[in-house]
Amino acid sequence: MAKKTTKNGPARKPYTASDIKMLKAHSKARTPVSKLSKMMKRTEGSLRQKALSLGIGLGHQR
C-alpha cells in the first residue's frame, strides 16, 4: 500500500484527544514502544516525539 503524500511531502495524521489519552495510559502501563506503534499505526519516532512534547516517559525501560 502506497503512503499518502501531499505536494510538500508525506501527509501527517494529527493526534486526537483519544490518541493522547491512550498514549498516557500506555506510558503508565510501560507498554513497549514497538507494540504501541503497531497498535496506534504510527511510527516509534512519532510516538516518542509526542511523548516528549507532552512531558511523559515512554517505553518499558526508561
mmCIF file as Biopython writes it, N, C-alpha, C and O atoms, coordinates in Angstrom:
data_model
#
loop_
_atom_site.group_PDB
_atom_site.id
_atom_site.type_symbol
_atom_site.label_atom_id
_atom_site.label_alt_id
_atom_site.label_comp_id
_atom_site.label_asym_id
_atom_site.label_entity_id
_atom_site.label_seq_id
_atom_site.pdbx_PDB_ins_code
_atom_site.Cartn_x
_atom_site.Cartn_y
_atom_site.Cartn_z
_atom_site.occupancy
_atom_site.B_iso_or_equiv
_atom_site.auth_seq_id
_atom_site.auth_asym_id
_atom_site.pdbx_PDB_model_num
ATOM 1   N N  . MET A ? 1  ? 0.836  -1.174 0.000  1.0 0.0 1  A 1 
ATOM 2   C CA . MET A ? 1  ? 0.000  0.000  0.000  1.0 0.0 1  A 1 
ATOM 3   C C  . MET A ? 1  ? 0.890  1.248  0.000  1.0 0.0 1  A 1 
ATOM 4   O O  . MET A ? 1  ? 1.805  1.367  0.814  1.0 0.0 1  A 1 
ATOM 5   N N  . ALA A ? 2  ? 0.615  2.154  -0.901 1.0 0.0 2  A 1 
ATOM 6   C CA . ALA A ? 2  ? 1.405  3.373  -1.010 1.0 0.0 2  A 1 
ATOM 7   C C  . ALA A ? 2  ? 1.022  4.365  0.089  1.0 0.0 2  A 1 
ATOM 8   O O  . ALA A ? 2  ? -0.132 4.437  0.510  1.0 0.0 2  A 1 
ATOM 9   N N  . LYS A ? 3  ? 2.013  5.120  0.538  1.0 0.0 3  A 1 
ATOM 10  C CA . LYS A ? 3  ? 1.756  6.128  1.566  1.0 0.0 3  A 1 
ATOM 11  C C  . LYS A ? 3  ? 1.112  7.350  0.936  1.0 0.0 3  A 1 
ATOM 12  O O  . LYS A ? 3  ? 1.385  7.685  -0.217 1.0 0.0 3  A 1 
ATOM 13  N N  . LYS A ? 4  ? 0.246  8.017  1.708  1.0 0.0 4  A 1 
ATOM 14  C CA . LYS A ? 4  ? -0.373 9.243  1.227  1.0 0.0 4  A 1 
ATOM 15  C C  . LYS A ? 4  ? 0.681  10.344 1.219  1.0 0.0 4  A 1 
ATOM 16  O O  . LYS A ? 4  ? 1.493  10.449 2.138  1.0 0.0 4  A 1 
ATOM 17  N N  . THR A ? 5  ? 0.658  11.146 0.190  1.0 0.0 5  A 1 
ATOM 18  C CA . THR A ? 5  ? 1.586  12.271 0.145  1.0 0.0 5  A 1 
ATOM 19  C C  . THR A ? 5  ? 0.836  13.522 -0.281 1.0 0.0 5  A 1 
ATOM 20  O O  . THR A ? 5  ? -0.210 13.450 -0.926 1.0 0.0 5  A 1 
ATOM 21  N N  . THR A ? 6  ? 1.377  14.642 0.084  1.0 0.0 6  A 1 
ATOM 22  C CA . THR A ? 6  ? 0.843  15.915 -0.376 1.0 0.0 6  A 1 
ATOM 23  C C  . THR A ? 6  ? 1.899  16.538 -1.276 1.0 0.0 6  A 1 
ATOM 24  O O  . THR A ? 6  ? 2.943  15.934 -1.522 1.0 0.0 6  A 1 
ATOM 25  N N  . LYS A ? 7  ? 1.640  17.704 -1.753 1.0 0.0 7  A 1 
ATOM 26  C CA . LYS A ? 7  ? 2.586  18.372 -2.632 1.0 0.0 7  A 1 
ATOM 27  C C  . LYS A ? 7  ? 3.925  18.632 -1.933 1.0 0.0 7  A 1 
ATOM 28  O O  . LYS A ? 7  ? 4.978  18.619 -2.570 1.0 0.0 7  A 1 
ATOM 29  N N  . ASN A ? 8  ? 3.873  18.866 -0.617 1.0 0.0 8  A 1 
ATOM 30  C CA . ASN A ? 8  ? 5.080  19.206 0.131  1.0 0.0 8  A 1 
ATOM 31  C C  . ASN A ? 8  ? 5.628  18.069 0.972  1.0 0.0 8  A 1 
ATOM 32  O O  . ASN A ? 8  ? 6.412  18.329 1.885  1.0 0.0 8  A 1 
ATOM 33  N N  . GLY A ? 9  ? 5.263  16.837 0.717  1.0 0.0 9  A 1 
ATOM 34  C CA . GLY A ? 9  ? 5.800  15.712 1.476  1.0 0.0 9  A 1 
ATOM 35  C C  . GLY A ? 9  ? 4.694  14.809 1.998  1.0 0.0 9  A 1 
ATOM 36  O O  . GLY A ? 9  ? 3.547  14.899 1.561  1.0 0.0 9  A 1 
ATOM 37  N N  . PRO A ? 10 ? 5.047  13.937 2.938  1.0 0.0 10 A 1 
ATOM 38  C CA . PRO A ? 10 ? 4.063  12.979 3.432  1.0 0.0 10 A 1 
ATOM 39  C C  . PRO A ? 10 ? 2.945  13.642 4.231  1.0 0.0 10 A 1 
ATOM 40  O O  . PRO A ? 10 ? 3.162  14.625 4.939  1.0 0.0 10 A 1 
ATOM 41  N N  . ALA A ? 11 ? 1.740  13.079 4.099  1.0 0.0 11 A 1 
ATOM 42  C CA . ALA A ? 11 ? 0.589  13.583 4.843  1.0 0.0 11 A 1 
ATOM 43  C C  . ALA A ? 11 ? 0.728  13.159 6.298  1.0 0.0 11 A 1 
ATOM 44  O O  . ALA A ? 11 ? 1.105  12.019 6.570  1.0 0.0 11 A 1 
ATOM 45  N N  . ARG A ? 12 ? 0.439  14.035 7.222  1.0 0.0 12 A 1 
ATOM 46  C CA . ARG A ? 12 ? 0.573  13.725 8.642  1.0 0.0 12 A 1 
ATOM 47  C C  . ARG A ? 12 ? -0.785 13.543 9.269  1.0 0.0 12 A 1 
ATOM 48  O O  . ARG A ? 12 ? -1.730 14.275 8.972  1.0 0.0 12 A 1 
ATOM 49  N N  . LYS A ? 13 ? -0.872 12.554 10.142 1.0 0.0 13 A 1 
ATOM 50  C CA . LYS A ? 13 ? -2.119 12.246 10.825 1.0 0.0 13 A 1 
ATOM 51  C C  . LYS A ? 13 ? -2.103 12.970 12.174 1.0 0.0 13 A 1 
ATOM 52  O O  . LYS A ? 13 ? -1.269 12.650 13.021 1.0 0.0 13 A 1 
ATOM 53  N N  . PRO A ? 14 ? -2.990 13.926 12.395 1.0 0.0 14 A 1 
ATOM 54  C CA . PRO A ? 14 ? -2.957 14.660 13.662 1.0 0.0 14 A 1 
ATOM 55  C C  . PRO A ? 14 ? -3.355 13.782 14.847 1.0 0.0 14 A 1 
ATOM 56  O O  . PRO A ? 14 ? -4.106 12.818 14.695 1.0 0.0 14 A 1 
ATOM 57  N N  . TYR A ? 15 ? -2.844 14.124 16.022 1.0 0.0 15 A 1 
ATOM 58  C CA . TYR A ? 15 ? -3.182 13.399 17.249 1.0 0.0 15 A 1 
ATOM 59  C C  . TYR A ? 15 ? -4.518 13.899 17.772 1.0 0.0 15 A 1 
ATOM 60  O O  . TYR A ? 15 ? -4.718 15.105 17.919 1.0 0.0 15 A 1 
ATOM 61  N N  . THR A ? 16 ? -5.421 12.993 18.049 1.0 0.0 16 A 1 
ATOM 62  C CA . THR A ? 16 ? -6.712 13.359 18.631 1.0 0.0 16 A 1 
ATOM 63  C C  . THR A ? 16 ? -6.605 13.284 20.148 1.0 0.0 16 A 1 
ATOM 64  O O  . THR A ? 16 ? -5.606 12.804 20.684 1.0 0.0 16 A 1 
ATOM 65  N N  . ALA A ? 17 ? -7.634 13.757 20.834 1.0 0.0 17 A 1 
ATOM 66  C CA . ALA A ? 17 ? -7.648 13.709 22.300 1.0 0.0 17 A 1 
ATOM 67  C C  . ALA A ? 17 ? -7.620 12.264 22.777 1.0 0.0 17 A 1 
ATOM 68  O O  . ALA A ? 17 ? -6.992 11.962 23.792 1.0 0.0 17 A 1 
ATOM 69  N N  . SER A ? 18 ? -8.294 11.361 22.056 1.0 0.0 18 A 1 
ATOM 70  C CA . SER A ? 18 ? -8.292 9.949  22.456 1.0 0.0 18 A 1 
ATOM 71  C C  . SER A ? 18 ? -6.925 9.304  22.222 1.0 0.0 18 A 1 
ATOM 72  O O  . SER A ? 18 ? -6.526 8.410  22.969 1.0 0.0 18 A 1 
ATOM 73  N N  . ASP A ? 19 ? -6.202 9.755  21.185 1.0 0.0 19 A 1 
ATOM 74  C CA . ASP A ? 19 ? -4.841 9.259  20.946 1.0 0.0 19 A 1 
ATOM 75  C C  . ASP A ? 19 ? -3.923 9.633  22.103 1.0 0.0 19 A 1 
ATOM 76  O O  . ASP A ? 19 ? -3.121 8.820  22.563 1.0 0.0 19 A 1 
ATOM 77  N N  . ILE A ? 20 ? -4.051 10.868 22.564 1.0 0.0 20 A 1 
ATOM 78  C CA . ILE A ? 20 ? -3.218 11.350 23.664 1.0 0.0 20 A 1 
ATOM 79  C C  . ILE A ? 20 ? -3.560 10.611 24.957 1.0 0.0 20 A 1 
ATOM 80  O O  . ILE A ? 20 ? -2.672 10.274 25.740 1.0 0.0 20 A 1 
ATOM 81  N N  . LYS A ? 21 ? -4.856 10.360 25.176 1.0 0.0 21 A 1 
ATOM 82  C CA . LYS A ? 21 ? -5.294 9.630  26.362 1.0 0.0 21 A 1 
ATOM 83  C C  . LYS A ? 21 ? -4.717 8.215  26.345 1.0 0.0 21 A 1 
ATOM 84  O O  . LYS A ? 21 ? -4.264 7.714  27.374 1.0 0.0 21 A 1 
ATOM 85  N N  . MET A ? 22 ? -4.733 7.568  25.171 1.0 0.0 22 A 1 
ATOM 86  C CA . MET A ? 22 ? -4.191 6.223  25.026 1.0 0.0 22 A 1 
ATOM 87  C C  . MET A ? 22 ? -2.685 6.216  25.253 1.0 0.0 22 A 1 
ATOM 88  O O  . MET A ? 22 ? -2.154 5.305  25.889 1.0 0.0 22 A 1 
ATOM 89  N N  . LEU A ? 23 ? -1.997 7.231  24.734 1.0 0.0 23 A 1 
ATOM 90  C CA . LEU A ? 23 ? -0.549 7.347  24.899 1.0 0.0 23 A 1 
ATOM 91  C C  . LEU A ? 23 ? -0.181 7.477  26.374 1.0 0.0 23 A 1 
ATOM 92  O O  . LEU A ? 23 ? 0.775  6.853  26.833 1.0 0.0 23 A 1 
ATOM 93  N N  . LYS A ? 24 ? -0.935 8.284  27.115 1.0 0.0 24 A 1 
ATOM 94  C CA . LYS A ? 24 ? -0.683 8.460  28.545 1.0 0.0 24 A 1 
ATOM 95  C C  . LYS A ? 24 ? -0.950 7.171  29.318 1.0 0.0 24 A 1 
ATOM 96  O O  . LYS A ? 24 ? -0.209 6.834  30.242 1.0 0.0 24 A 1 
ATOM 97  N N  . ALA A ? 25 ? -2.001 6.453  28.942 1.0 0.0 25 A 1 
ATOM 98  C CA . ALA A ? 25 ? -2.340 5.195  29.621 1.0 0.0 25 A 1 
ATOM 99  C C  . ALA A ? 25 ? -1.244 4.153  29.404 1.0 0.0 25 A 1 
ATOM 100 O O  . ALA A ? 25 ? -0.861 3.443  30.334 1.0 0.0 25 A 1 
ATOM 101 N N  . HIS A ? 26 ? -0.746 4.067  28.179 1.0 0.0 26 A 1 
ATOM 102 C CA . HIS A ? 26 ? 0.305  3.094  27.883 1.0 0.0 26 A 1 
ATOM 103 C C  . HIS A ? 26 ? 1.645  3.514  28.466 1.0 0.0 26 A 1 
ATOM 104 O O  . HIS A ? 26 ? 2.505  2.672  28.726 1.0 0.0 26 A 1 
ATOM 105 N N  . SER A ? 27 ? 1.823  4.803  28.672 1.0 0.0 27 A 1 
ATOM 106 C CA . SER A ? 27 ? 3.027  5.287  29.326 1.0 0.0 27 A 1 
ATOM 107 C C  . SER A ? 27 ? 3.035  4.804  30.773 1.0 0.0 27 A 1 
ATOM 108 O O  . SER A ? 27 ? 4.057  4.347  31.285 1.0 0.0 27 A 1 
ATOM 109 N N  . LYS A ? 28 ? 1.892  4.914  31.411 1.0 0.0 28 A 1 
ATOM 110 C CA . LYS A ? 28 ? 1.769  4.481  32.807 1.0 0.0 28 A 1 
ATOM 111 C C  . LYS A ? 28 ? 1.927  2.962  32.921 1.0 0.0 28 A 1 
ATOM 112 O O  . LYS A ? 28 ? 2.503  2.461  33.886 1.0 0.0 28 A 1 
ATOM 113 N N  . ALA A ? 29 ? 1.409  2.237  31.924 1.0 0.0 29 A 1 
ATOM 114 C CA . ALA A ? 29 ? 1.486  0.776  31.928 1.0 0.0 29 A 1 
ATOM 115 C C  . ALA A ? 29 ? 2.847  0.261  31.456 1.0 0.0 29 A 1 
ATOM 116 O O  . ALA A ? 29 ? 3.111  -0.940 31.511 1.0 0.0 29 A 1 
ATOM 117 N N  . ARG A ? 30 ? 3.706  1.163  30.995 1.0 0.0 30 A 1 
ATOM 118 C CA . ARG A ? 30 ? 5.049  0.835  30.489 1.0 0.0 30 A 1 
ATOM 119 C C  . ARG A ? 30 ? 5.014  -0.169 29.326 1.0 0.0 30 A 1 
ATOM 120 O O  . ARG A ? 30 ? 5.806  -1.110 29.283 1.0 0.0 30 A 1 
ATOM 121 N N  . THR A ? 31 ? 4.098  0.044  28.401 1.0 0.0 31 A 1 
ATOM 122 C CA . THR A ? 31 ? 4.000  -0.791 27.207 1.0 0.0 31 A 1 
ATOM 123 C C  . THR A ? 31 ? 5.204  -0.516 26.299 1.0 0.0 31 A 1 
ATOM 124 O O  . THR A ? 31 ? 5.563  0.645  26.105 1.0 0.0 31 A 1 
ATOM 125 N N  . PRO A ? 32 ? 5.834  -1.551 25.740 1.0 0.0 32 A 1 
ATOM 126 C CA . PRO A ? 32 ? 6.952  -1.323 24.816 1.0 0.0 32 A 1 
ATOM 127 C C  . PRO A ? 32 ? 6.513  -0.478 23.610 1.0 0.0 32 A 1 
ATOM 128 O O  . PRO A ? 32 ? 5.403  -0.640 23.104 1.0 0.0 32 A 1 
ATOM 129 N N  . VAL A ? 33 ? 7.379  0.406  23.166 1.0 0.0 33 A 1 
ATOM 130 C CA . VAL A ? 33 ? 7.039  1.338  22.088 1.0 0.0 33 A 1 
ATOM 131 C C  . VAL A ? 33 ? 6.745  0.605  20.786 1.0 0.0 33 A 1 
ATOM 132 O O  . VAL A ? 33 ? 5.886  1.038  20.017 1.0 0.0 33 A 1 
ATOM 133 N N  . SER A ? 34 ? 7.444  -0.498 20.526 1.0 0.0 34 A 1 
ATOM 134 C CA . SER A ? 34 ? 7.207  -1.239 19.284 1.0 0.0 34 A 1 
ATOM 135 C C  . SER A ? 34 ? 5.785  -1.801 19.240 1.0 0.0 34 A 1 
ATOM 136 O O  . SER A ? 34 ? 5.142  -1.799 18.190 1.0 0.0 34 A 1 
ATOM 137 N N  . LYS A ? 35 ? 5.309  -2.274 20.369 1.0 0.0 35 A 1 
ATOM 138 C CA . LYS A ? 35 ? 3.953  -2.810 20.456 1.0 0.0 35 A 1 
ATOM 139 C C  . LYS A ? 35 ? 2.926  -1.685 20.291 1.0 0.0 35 A 1 
ATOM 140 O O  . LYS A ? 35 ? 1.915  -1.837 19.606 1.0 0.0 35 A 1 
ATOM 141 N N  . LEU A ? 36 ? 3.213  -0.567 20.931 1.0 0.0 36 A 1 
ATOM 142 C CA . LEU A ? 36 ? 2.325  0.592  20.879 1.0 0.0 36 A 1 
ATOM 143 C C  . LEU A ? 36 ? 2.236  1.176  19.471 1.0 0.0 36 A 1 
ATOM 144 O O  . LEU A ? 36 ? 1.166  1.605  19.040 1.0 0.0 36 A 1 
ATOM 145 N N  . SER A ? 37 ? 3.361  1.192  18.756 1.0 0.0 37 A 1 
ATOM 146 C CA . SER A ? 37 ? 3.363  1.753  17.404 1.0 0.0 37 A 1 
ATOM 147 C C  . SER A ? 37 ? 2.495  0.920  16.456 1.0 0.0 37 A 1 
ATOM 148 O O  . SER A ? 37 ? 1.830  1.469  15.578 1.0 0.0 37 A 1 
ATOM 149 N N  . LYS A ? 38 ? 2.503  -0.385 16.630 1.0 0.0 38 A 1 
ATOM 150 C CA . LYS A ? 38 ? 1.652  -1.243 15.797 1.0 0.0 38 A 1 
ATOM 151 C C  . LYS A ? 38 ? 0.185  -1.052 16.155 1.0 0.0 38 A 1 
ATOM 152 O O  . LYS A ? 38 ? -0.687 -1.068 15.287 1.0 0.0 38 A 1 
ATOM 153 N N  . MET A ? 39 ? -0.073 -0.871 17.442 1.0 0.0 39 A 1 
ATOM 154 C CA . MET A ? 39 ? -1.439 -0.690 17.916 1.0 0.0 39 A 1 
ATOM 155 C C  . MET A ? 39 ? -2.047 0.619  17.400 1.0 0.0 39 A 1 
ATOM 156 O O  . MET A ? 39 ? -3.198 0.655  16.964 1.0 0.0 39 A 1 
ATOM 157 N N  . MET A ? 40 ? -1.244 1.701  17.458 1.0 0.0 40 A 1 
ATOM 158 C CA . MET A ? 40 ? -1.733 3.023  17.076 1.0 0.0 40 A 1 
ATOM 159 C C  . MET A ? 40 ? -1.497 3.362  15.606 1.0 0.0 40 A 1 
ATOM 160 O O  . MET A ? 40 ? -1.955 4.398  15.123 1.0 0.0 40 A 1 
ATOM 161 N N  . LYS A ? 41 ? -0.782 2.484  14.893 1.0 0.0 41 A 1 
ATOM 162 C CA . LYS A ? 41 ? -0.450 2.683  13.482 1.0 0.0 41 A 1 
ATOM 163 C C  . LYS A ? 41 ? 0.296  3.997  13.261 1.0 0.0 41 A 1 
ATOM 164 O O  . LYS A ? 41 ? -0.038 4.788  12.379 1.0 0.0 41 A 1 
ATOM 165 N N  . ARG A ? 42 ? 1.320  4.200  14.096 1.0 0.0 42 A 1 
ATOM 166 C CA . ARG A ? 42 ? 2.205  5.353  13.986 1.0 0.0 42 A 1 
ATOM 167 C C  . ARG A ? 42 ? 3.627  4.866  14.162 1.0 0.0 42 A 1 
ATOM 168 O O  . ARG A ? 42 ? 3.848  3.780  14.697 1.0 0.0 42 A 1 
ATOM 169 N N  . THR A ? 43 ? 4.593  5.651  13.721 1.0 0.0 43 A 1 
ATOM 170 C CA . THR A ? 43 ? 5.988  5.231  13.862 1.0 0.0 43 A 1 
ATOM 171 C C  . THR A ? 43 ? 6.442  5.416  15.305 1.0 0.0 43 A 1 
ATOM 172 O O  . THR A ? 43 ? 5.860  6.197  16.058 1.0 0.0 43 A 1 
ATOM 173 N N  . GLU A ? 44 ? 7.489  4.686  15.676 1.0 0.0 44 A 1 
ATOM 174 C CA . GLU A ? 44 ? 8.046  4.801  17.018 1.0 0.0 44 A 1 
ATOM 175 C C  . GLU A ? 44 ? 8.549  6.217  17.257 1.0 0.0 44 A 1 
ATOM 176 O O  . GLU A ? 44 ? 8.364  6.775  18.338 1.0 0.0 44 A 1 
ATOM 177 N N  . GLY A ? 45 ? 9.180  6.790  16.255 1.0 0.0 45 A 1 
ATOM 178 C CA . GLY A ? 45 ? 9.707  8.148  16.374 1.0 0.0 45 A 1 
ATOM 179 C C  . GLY A ? 45 ? 8.609  9.168  16.626 1.0 0.0 45 A 1 
ATOM 180 O O  . GLY A ? 45 ? 8.771  10.086 17.430 1.0 0.0 45 A 1 
ATOM 181 N N  . SER A ? 46 ? 7.498  9.000  15.935 1.0 0.0 46 A 1 
ATOM 182 C CA . SER A ? 46 ? 6.362  9.907  16.107 1.0 0.0 46 A 1 
ATOM 183 C C  . SER A ? 46 ? 5.825  9.835  17.533 1.0 0.0 46 A 1 
ATOM 184 O O  . SER A ? 46 ? 5.534  10.859 18.152 1.0 0.0 46 A 1 
ATOM 185 N N  . LEU A ? 47 ? 5.698  8.611  18.045 1.0 0.0 47 A 1 
ATOM 186 C CA . LEU A ? 47 ? 5.195  8.428  19.411 1.0 0.0 47 A 1 
ATOM 187 C C  . LEU A ? 47 ? 6.167  8.997  20.441 1.0 0.0 47 A 1 
ATOM 188 O O  . LEU A ? 47 ? 5.751  9.622  21.417 1.0 0.0 47 A 1 
ATOM 189 N N  . ARG A ? 48 ? 7.452  8.778  20.222 1.0 0.0 48 A 1 
ATOM 190 C CA . ARG A ? 48 ? 8.462  9.303  21.151 1.0 0.0 48 A 1 
ATOM 191 C C  . ARG A ? 48 ? 8.476  10.829 21.154 1.0 0.0 48 A 1 
ATOM 192 O O  . ARG A ? 48 ? 8.605  11.446 22.212 1.0 0.0 48 A 1 
ATOM 193 N N  . GLN A ? 49 ? 8.346  11.439 19.981 1.0 0.0 49 A 1 
ATOM 194 C CA . GLN A ? 49 ? 8.329  12.894 19.892 1.0 0.0 49 A 1 
ATOM 195 C C  . GLN A ? 49 ? 7.093  13.480 20.578 1.0 0.0 49 A 1 
ATOM 196 O O  . GLN A ? 49 ? 7.183  14.502 21.259 1.0 0.0 49 A 1 
ATOM 197 N N  . LYS A ? 50 ? 5.947  12.834 20.398 1.0 0.0 50 A 1 
ATOM 198 C CA . LYS A ? 50 ? 4.724  13.331 21.031 1.0 0.0 50 A 1 
ATOM 199 C C  . LYS A ? 50 ? 4.820  13.185 22.542 1.0 0.0 50 A 1 
ATOM 200 O O  . LYS A ? 50 ? 4.411  14.085 23.276 1.0 0.0 50 A 1 
ATOM 201 N N  . ALA A ? 51 ? 5.353  12.068 23.016 1.0 0.0 51 A 1 
ATOM 202 C CA . ALA A ? 51 ? 5.524  11.850 24.455 1.0 0.0 51 A 1 
ATOM 203 C C  . ALA A ? 51 ? 6.470  12.897 25.031 1.0 0.0 51 A 1 
ATOM 204 O O  . ALA A ? 51 ? 6.242  13.405 26.129 1.0 0.0 51 A 1 
ATOM 205 N N  . LEU A ? 52 ? 7.526  13.220 24.296 1.0 0.0 52 A 1 
ATOM 206 C CA . LEU A ? 52 ? 8.476  14.226 24.742 1.0 0.0 52 A 1 
ATOM 207 C C  . LEU A ? 52 ? 7.803  15.597 24.858 1.0 0.0 52 A 1 
ATOM 208 O O  . LEU A ? 52 ? 8.028  16.328 25.823 1.0 0.0 52 A 1 
ATOM 209 N N  . SER A ? 53 ? 6.981  15.933 23.870 1.0 0.0 53 A 1 
ATOM 210 C CA . SER A ? 53 ? 6.293  17.228 23.898 1.0 0.0 53 A 1 
ATOM 211 C C  . SER A ? 53 ? 5.253  17.298 25.013 1.0 0.0 53 A 1 
ATOM 212 O O  . SER A ? 53 ? 4.956  18.379 25.523 1.0 0.0 53 A 1 
ATOM 213 N N  . LEU A ? 54 ? 4.693  16.130 25.395 1.0 0.0 54 A 1 
ATOM 214 C CA . LEU A ? 54 ? 3.727  16.080 26.499 1.0 0.0 54 A 1 
ATOM 215 C C  . LEU A ? 54 ? 4.419  15.996 27.857 1.0 0.0 54 A 1 
ATOM 216 O O  . LEU A ? 54 ? 3.800  16.205 28.900 1.0 0.0 54 A 1 
ATOM 217 N N  . GLY A ? 55 ? 5.701  15.690 27.823 1.0 0.0 55 A 1 
ATOM 218 C CA . GLY A ? 55 ? 6.459  15.590 29.073 1.0 0.0 55 A 1 
ATOM 219 C C  . GLY A ? 55 ? 6.248  14.289 29.805 1.0 0.0 55 A 1 
ATOM 220 O O  . GLY A ? 55 ? 6.348  14.238 31.031 1.0 0.0 55 A 1 
ATOM 221 N N  . ILE A ? 56 ? 5.952  13.214 29.051 1.0 0.0 56 A 1 
ATOM 222 C CA . ILE A ? 56 ? 5.777  11.895 29.681 1.0 0.0 56 A 1 
ATOM 223 C C  . ILE A ? 56 ? 6.835  10.935 29.156 1.0 0.0 56 A 1 
ATOM 224 O O  . ILE A ? 56 ? 7.353  11.114 28.053 1.0 0.0 56 A 1 
ATOM 225 N N  . GLY A ? 57 ? 7.153  9.920  29.946 1.0 0.0 57 A 1 
ATOM 226 C CA . GLY A ? 57 ? 8.099  8.904  29.519 1.0 0.0 57 A 1 
ATOM 227 C C  . GLY A ? 57 ? 7.387  7.873  28.670 1.0 0.0 57 A 1 
ATOM 228 O O  . GLY A ? 57 ? 6.166  7.729  28.743 1.0 0.0 57 A 1 
ATOM 229 N N  . LEU A ? 58 ? 8.149  7.161  27.869 1.0 0.0 58 A 1 
ATOM 230 C CA . LEU A ? 58 ? 7.546  6.149  27.008 1.0 0.0 58 A 1 
ATOM 231 C C  . LEU A ? 58 ? 8.468  4.943  26.936 1.0 0.0 58 A 1 
ATOM 232 O O  . LEU A ? 58 ? 9.690  5.094  26.897 1.0 0.0 58 A 1 
ATOM 233 N N  . GLY A ? 59 ? 7.899  3.762  26.918 1.0 0.0 59 A 1 
ATOM 234 C CA . GLY A ? 59 ? 8.679  2.549  26.795 1.0 0.0 59 A 1 
ATOM 235 C C  . GLY A ? 59 ? 8.766  1.792  28.098 1.0 0.0 59 A 1 
ATOM 236 O O  . GLY A ? 59 ? 8.427  2.314  29.160 1.0 0.0 59 A 1 
ATOM 237 N N  . HIS A ? 60 ? 9.217  0.578  28.012 1.0 0.0 60 A 1 
ATOM 238 C CA . HIS A ? 60 ? 9.260  -0.277 29.194 1.0 0.0 60 A 1 
ATOM 239 C C  . HIS A ? 60 ? 10.517 -0.086 30.017 1.0 0.0 60 A 1 
ATOM 240 O O  . HIS A ? 60 ? 10.525 -0.435 31.198 1.0 0.0 60 A 1 
ATOM 241 N N  . GLN A ? 61 ? 11.575 0.452  29.444 1.0 0.0 61 A 1 
ATOM 242 C CA . GLN A ? 61 ? 12.796 0.680  30.221 1.0 0.0 61 A 1 
ATOM 243 C C  . GLN A ? 61 ? 13.270 2.119  30.061 1.0 0.0 61 A 1 
ATOM 244 O O  . GLN A ? 61 ? 14.117 2.420  29.220 1.0 0.0 61 A 1 
ATOM 245 N N  . ARG A ? 62 ? 12.716 2.988  30.872 1.0 0.0 62 A 1 
ATOM 246 C CA . ARG A ? 62 ? 13.005 4.426  30.744 1.0 0.0 62 A 1 
ATOM 247 C C  . ARG A ? 62 ? 14.268 4.785  31.440 1.0 0.0 62 A 1 
ATOM 248 O O  . ARG A ? 62 ? 14.665 5.950  31.436 1.0 0.0 62 A 1 
#
